[in-house]
């Protein structure tokens, strides 16, 4: 049987046994989808390329160490590994919240600085500061859910998986966090 016609599990097994070409087949098979997923989360082509490469390097270390266990589809494994690396990236970036706020302001507020006058830009910057300050008053669980949803761009299913809770718990924490932030910020709800 040709190595190209092998299943992912067979390719991983062949790679672990020393057939380097099997890794090339895995990468060719999964790179496009993986790179699209990463780019869709980070919205930066260079960063997406770096994270993509890091995912494959980590897989190589895991496979060579004999720590890869076939528990389902390889594609789910490699995509989960990418998701974890993206979350780790945003957690590291959280230490510098200004960069995070700037990168995602268009997505969070639905507007960019283009077309805004100086006063509107200053108000937007002040709003970012107020939101960051309000987040500091949330408990750790609520703050984590808000961060993962707004800044990391994760779905509630991914948030539930990442935090080890049910999806309804993740949704509830997010709802309570938003309500608490509205109170802190003095935002009225109709």
Secondary structure, 3 states (H helix, E strand, C coil): CCHHHCCHHHHHHHHHCCCHHHHHHHHHHHHHHHHHHHHHHHCCHHHHHHHHHHHHHHHHHHHHCCCCCCCCCHHHHHHHHHHHHHHHHHHHHHCCHHHHHHHHHHHHHCCCCCCCCHHHHHHHHHHHHHHHHHHHCCCHHHHHHHHHHHHCCCCHHHHHHHHCCCHHHHHHHHHHHHHHHHHHHCCCCC
